[in-house]
């Protein structure tokens, strides 16, 4: 991962979500058709075990667990492996992700599915639970950049998004938008705070001249 690539991924994630919000506001036909079909399919899948699992994911991915406990625990881990700069990067990434999610929610004001199984706040697009899961996944990968951490982050994000549609508290496109915006925000923050994020190493002359250059091997 390079700083330039992190910036590109961040821009793509946030821009794609904003474009999807504009499409939903102006010409939602194709997206709404897909969402309706997925929601009907989830209705066929629902059973006590699947719904119970989704309810557990609801607790883990929202409320005080996701907004207070998880960020503080991850910030503490970041402090241990990267110092105070790593901890601050993690907290800023979570705040930016949540802020952009709320901005898009308030701007679009999309209605949730009518058959939702739990009460939820205003605005369906994008999914805040899924955005938080994606932001957590990206932040943890920057702190512990291994293949298994990347795979675990993807699985966690997909599972969170799927659980939201099982409960019909979000449309399918809400979860995709949430994943893109959460990951995108974390990548953008990482690109801005690159020297706080990447593993400590001595800068060579080329990197000093070009802050977007690949780090030395």
N, C-alpha and C positions, 0 to 999 in steps of 0.2 A: 504493500500500500504506500502510495506517495501522497504528498500534500495536494498536488494537482488532481489526482484521481479522487481523493476525498471531496474536494471542492466540486468536481463534476458530478459525482454521485449525489451530493447534497442538493445541488441545483436541480438535477433531474427529479429527485424525489419530491421536493417541495413544489416545483413547477407543475409536475404531472398531477398532483393533488389539486392545485388551484385550477388547472385546466378542466379537470373532472368536475369541480364545483361549478364552473361557468357553464359547462355542458348540461349539468343537472338543472341549472337555473333557466337555461334558454331552449335547449332541445334534448330533453331527457329520454326520448323514446327507446333507444337501444339499451341504455343502461337500466332503465326501469323494467323493461321486459326480462332482462337477465335476472335482475333482483327479484322480481315476482316469481320466476321459475325456481330460483334457488330457495326462496322462502317456503314455497309449496313443498319442495323436496325435503326440507328440514322438518316440516310438519309430519311427513311420513316416517322420518327416522327417529323421532322423539320417543324415548322410553325412560323409565325411572333411572336406569344406570347412567345413560347419556346426559339426561337433564341434571342429575345429581352432580356429575363431573363438571358440567358447565356452570353450575351454581358455585362450586368450589373455585373455579377459574374466575368467576365474577368477583369473589372476595379477594383473591390474590392479585387481580389486575386492576382493582379500583379502590376507592375509599382511602382510609388512612394507611392501609397497607402499601398501596402503590404510590400515594402522594407524599407520605412522610417516612414510613419505616424503610421501604426499599431504597429510596434515594439516600437516606442517611447511612444505611449499611453499605451500599456500594461506594459512597463517598469515603467511608472509613477504610474500605479495602483499597480504594484508589490512593488514599493518603499513605497507606503502608507500602504500596509498590511504586508510587510515583511522587510522593510528597504532597504538600498542600496544593500545588498546581494541578496535579491529577485529580484531587478531590474537587477543586473548584471547577475544572472542566466537566466533571460528571454532573455536578449540580446545575451548571449553566445549561448543559445539554438537555436535562430534564425540564428545566424552566422554559427554555425556548420551544421545545416540543409541545408542552402543555399550552403555552401561550398561543402558538400558531393554530393548534387544534381548536381552542376556544374562539379565536378570531374567525376561522372559517365556519365553525358551527353557528355563531351569531350572525354572520353575514348571509349564510345560505338559509338557515332555519328549516332544514328538511324534516319532514314528519317521519316518525319511526313506524315500523310495521304495526298494524292494528292488533295482531295476535301476540304481542310481546308478553312474556311470562313473568317479568319483574318490572317494577317501576324504575324509571330512569329520568335523567335531566333533559333539558331542552336541547334539541338539535341532534339529528341522527348522523350526519356526515361532517367530519370523519369520525371513526370509532376512537374514542380516547383511550379505552383499554388496549386496543391493538397498537395505537401509536406509542403508548407507554412501553408496551412489550418490545416493540422494535427499537425504541431508544435505549432501553436497558440492554438489549442484545448487542447493539453497536458499541455502546460505551464499554461493556464488559469485554468485547473483542479487542478494543483498543488497549485495554488494561492487560489482557491476557491473550495476545494474538496467536492463537493456535487453531488448527483445523477443527478440533473437537468443540472448541468454544463457538466457532462460526456455525457449525452444524447444530449445536444446541440452541443457539440464538434463533436460527431459522425455524427449528421445530417449535420452540416456545412461542414465537410470533404467529406462526400458522395455527397452532393449537388455540391461542387466545382468540384469533379472528374467527376460527370455526366455532368456538364456544359461544361467541356473541350471536352468531346466526342460529345456533341450536336453540337459544332462548328467544329468538326473534326480537331481540332488543336492537339489532342493527340489520341493515341490508348488506348483501355481499359486497357491494361497491364501497360501503362505509368502511369495511374492514381492510379492503385493499388500499383505500385512501389513507386510513390510519397508519398502516404499515409503511407506506411511502413517506408520509409526513414525519413520522417518528424517526425512521432511519435517516431521512434526508436532513432533518434538523440536527441530529447528532453528527452526521458527516460534515455539515457546514460549520458547526462549532469546532469540530476537530481541525478543520482546515484553517480556521482563524487562529486557533490556539495551538498550532502544530508543534511548536517546541515545548509545550507543556504536556503534549499527548504522547509523542513518540518515545521509544526507549532512549535513555540517555546515551549519547555517543559524541565523540569529538567531531566537530564540523570540519570538513575539508575546505579547501579554497574555493572549489566549484560551488559548493552548497552556500557558502558565504556570499558569493557573487549573485547567485540565483536562488531566492528563497523557495521557489517552486520546483527546484531540481530534485531528483531522486536522492534519498539519503545514501551515504556511503555504505558499502557492504562490509 
